[in-house]
Amino acid sequence: MVRAEVDTGTAELVADPDRPDAYTLLLDAALQSHVDLADPTRLEFEYVRWLGDLLDLIAAPAAPIGVLHLGGGGLTLPRYVAATRPGSPQRVVERDGALVEMVRRELPLPRECRPRIRVGDAREVVQAMRPASVDVVIGDVFAGAAIPVELTSVEFLTAVARLLRPGGCYLQNVADGAGCAFTRSQVATQRAVFAETLLVSDAAVLRGRRFGNLVLAAADRPLPVAELTRRGAGAAFPARVMAGEQLDRFVAGARPVTDATTTASPRPPRSPFLSG
């Protein structure tokens, strides 16, 4: 195990006992990322696999796409994009500079994966970037196990939409529990900015049986609902896809949030991965 103090807490790298080149990154004992240095296309965490599926389906296979990653972690998805879509220009925004240095040192990037990494605030970077400069924005930012409220509003999503080229997509990882009230408000917020939305998760999370991850996608063009549904149904851990009228029922009157009305995302319950 490798342990280091970083800007936002204590980071640990735990080797996978079954795969010599695979590691799990924890931050303050909470799961953060999983990286397989020998196979960057292996996505261990369910929600990362759903994001990978969306990245596979939103453009022609192997075609380069410009990606802005908000939240770096172990740089799992930048590695995946570099492996599956060679030549894709990528940028990463991560607020924890010491974590970035640890990941670069202990989990070196392959030669073909050279994203531009900027240490800074995600919203500030989004607001400062040139319009229509990327194809995909991925929001996967957590601070103390919660999404920063400034990244959950109509105002923020409007700034994200400004960055996207025609046909571009915004992908967001959220975590929620019983009732999924926060997720419903985030879907409503995306719908206030984008023409099309979908949601991916597993049945247990959607039914409120456990706290877990949900992935949202939004765009101003049709999303790959049918293809994603087929992938989810055939996965080792089946995923459920919601869109259209089914997503209307899930949202059930939730309202978009603005900078003035944002509330904190729910924190996960105590888990075996949390110490103390």
C-alpha positions, 0 to 999 in steps of 0.5 A: 500500500502507498499512502500520502497526505494530499491537499484534500486528505489522505490518499491510499493506493491499494494493490489488487490481489488478483491483478498485479498491475491494478490498483484502487485509489482511496481518499480518506478511506472512501473509494475514489478510482480503480486503475488497471495499468495493463488494461486501461479499457477495464473499468471496475466500478459500475458507474465508470463502466456506464460512463465508458459505455456512453463514451463508446456510443456517442460518436463513431467507434474509435473516432477522436473526441475532445473531452473535458474531465471535471474531476481527475481521481486516478485518471481512469477515464482519460486512460480509457478514452486514449485507448478506445479513441486514439488521438482524442484531445483531453483536458482534466480539471482537478482541484487537488494538486498533490493528488495529481502528482501522486497519481502521476508518480505511482500510476504513470500514464501510458505514452499515448495518454497525455491529457492537459491537467489543470489544478483548479476550480471546475466552475471557474475553468468551465466559465473561462474556456472558449465556447464550442471547444469540446465534444464531451464534458464529464462531471465527476467532482466530489468534495467530502463525498458530496458534489460541490453545490456550485456544480449542480445549478442551471447557471453551471449547466448553461456554462457547460452547454456553451462549451459543447460543440454541436451534438456534444454531451454532458455526462454526470456522476451523482450519488443518491439514496432513498427516494433519489430526490437529489438525482430527480432535481438534477435531471430537472436541472439538465432538462432546463438546459438540454433537449434530451436526457437519460439516466443509468443506474441499477434497480436497487438504487432506483428503488431506494434499497441502497445508496449508490451511483447514477449516471446522467447524460444530456445533449441537444440531440438524440441520445443512444438509449436503445444501444445503452439499454442493450449493453446494460441488460447484458452486463455482469451487473445489469443496469437500467436506463431511463429516458422519455416518459419513463424518466418523466415519471421518475422526475415526478414534479422535481424542479430545476435548481439555481445558484440561489436554490442549490442544496448539498447532495446526500452523503453516503452511509457508513461503509466498510471502506470508511475508517474510524 
